[in-house]
């Protein structure tokens, strides 16, 4: 029996990517969108995990800690970097630098993560999952 041609393999691989984009844009996958005004100057994005509520005078989980989204999309000028939540968490845990953002009235705690480290996290999560590509196990269209 002949093995699949390079075209067949490339087509199949490309089709999986098309299905993921289609699923993200049309089938109700939840995506939380983030922007960072200084990322182009610092190379970092800020990922919030706690917020200070003056009403209660206490810190509470927020941002990444409470998101119900399956993906986070970082808008970087005219480019969007969209990552599955497990990759964002991996980036925070392995590359993040904790910081308190003391800009009133929205005081928060979180992590600075370099944009290049978000890409590196994508690679490393793929290797940990034994995939050898940038696909996450939390993306059903790619399984």
Rosetta blueprint (number, residue, H / E / L):
1 X L
2 X L
3 X L
4 X L
5 X L
6 X H
7 X H
8 X H
9 X H
10 X H
11 X H
12 X H
13 X H
14 X H
15 X H
16 X H
17 X H
18 X H
19 X H
20 X H
21 X H
22 X H
23 X H
24 X H
25 X H
26 X H
27 X L
28 X L
29 X L
30 X L
31 X E
32 X E
33 X E
34 X E
35 X E
36 X L
37 X L
38 X L
39 X H
40 X H
41 X H
42 X H
43 X L
44 X E
45 X E
46 X E
47 X E
48 X E
49 X E
50 X E
51 X E
52 X E
53 X E
54 X L
55 X L
56 X L
57 X L
58 X E
59 X E
60 X E
61 X E
62 X L
63 X H
64 X H
65 X H
66 X L
67 X L
68 X L
69 X L
70 X L
71 X E
72 X E
73 X E
74 X E
75 X E
76 X E
77 X L
78 X L
79 X E
80 X E
81 X E
82 X E
83 X E
84 X E
85 X H
86 X H
87 X H
88 X H
89 X H
90 X H
91 X H
92 X H
93 X H
94 X H
95 X H
96 X L
97 X E
98 X E
99 X E
100 X E
101 X E
102 X L
103 X L
104 X L
105 X L
106 X L
107 X L
108 X E
109 X E
110 X E
111 X E
112 X E
113 X E
114 X E
115 X H
116 X H
117 X H
118 X H
119 X H
120 X H
121 X H
122 X H
123 X H
124 X H
125 X H
126 X H
127 X H
128 X H
129 X L
130 X L
131 X L
132 X L
133 X L
134 X L
135 X L
136 X L
137 X L
138 X L
139 X L
140 X H
141 X H
142 X H
143 X L
